[in-house]
């Protein structure tokens, strides 16, 4: 069901780029830090780097849910139904997140259950 909803909302395969840029803009940065986003394109992957403060447990849980954004009710944020990150499934069957000690991935057939990655597997 989640895959259908995400597909309906994000009809363009490139919408995930806008979601990742939006997420970078919404992130928290240290004092005096110039927000930076780097996107590297490879034949087999798209890797996105950002110099934000890093994930918290609350952020990780929000990625694993639907309609449970950490931005809900706050001014200045946009989004659709708390599933913005899930737009990456339009281009990846197994996206990974590495931030602030959190290392996990999702599989397309279960977009809400993280699979922990050991640091040695990176």
N, C-alpha and C positions, 0 to 999 in steps of 0.2 A: 504494500500500500504506500509506504514511504517513497519508494522508487517512482511510483506513478505520480504522486503529488510533486516530487522534485522535478520529474520530467515535464509535467504540465506547467509548473512555474518557470522553469528555466529551459525554454524551447531552443535556445542557442547553445551550442557546445562551448562557446567562448564566454558564457556568462560567469563561469567560475573565476575568470581573470578579474572581472569587476568585483566579485565577492571578496577575493583575496586583497585587492587594493582597498576596498572599503574596510575590511578587518584591520589592515595595517593603519589606516587613518584613525580608526576607533581605539587602537591600542593605547596602553599607558607607557610613557617614556620617562626616563630619569631627567632630573633638572639639567638643563643645558644641552640635552641630547637632541641632535637634529635627526628627526625620523627618517629612516632610510629603508627602502624596499629594493631588493635585488631579485630578479627573475632570471634563472638560467634554463635554457632550453636544450634538451638532448634528444637523440633519436628515441630513447626509451623512457624519458622522464621530463617533468617540469619541476624544478626545485625553486622554492620561494624562501628567501631569507629576509628577516626583519630584525631590527635592533631594539625591539620593545623590551620592557622589563621582564617579560616571560610569563608563561602559563602559571595559573594557580589551580588548585583542585577544583574550584568552582568553575573555572573556564573549561577544564577537561570534562566535567560533568555536563556542562551546557552543550558541548559538541556531541555528547553521547545521547542527547535527548531530542525531543521535538517540542517546539514552543516553550523552551525554557532558557531563553537567551539571558546572558548576564547584562545585556543592555536594555532589557524590558523596562519601560516606564521612565527612561532617562531621555532628556532632551538632546537633540543633535545626532541621533542615531537612526539609520534606516534599516530595513530588513523585512523579510517576508516569512511569517509563520515560524521563526526560530529554526529554519533549516538551511540557512545561507551556505554554510560550509559544505553541506551535502551536495551542492552543485558540482563539487570536484568529481563526483561519481560519473559525470558526463564524459570525463576523459581518463578516469582511473578506476580500475577494479579494486585497488588496494592502496589508498592514500595513507601516508605516514605523517605523524606529527612528532617533532623533536623540539622541546622547549623547556628550559628551566628544570631539567631533571626528569621530565615526562617524556617517555619514548613509547609510542603506541601507534597502531595502525587499525584500519577498519577494512572489512571485506564488503564488497558490494551487496552480497546476499544477506548481510546483517549490518546495516549502517549505524547502529546504535550501541553495539557491543565492542568495546576496545579490546584489541589483542596486544598485550604488553610485549615490548621488544627489549631484549637484553642489550645493554650497551655494546657488548662484544659483537652483536649481530649487525651493527650499523656499518 
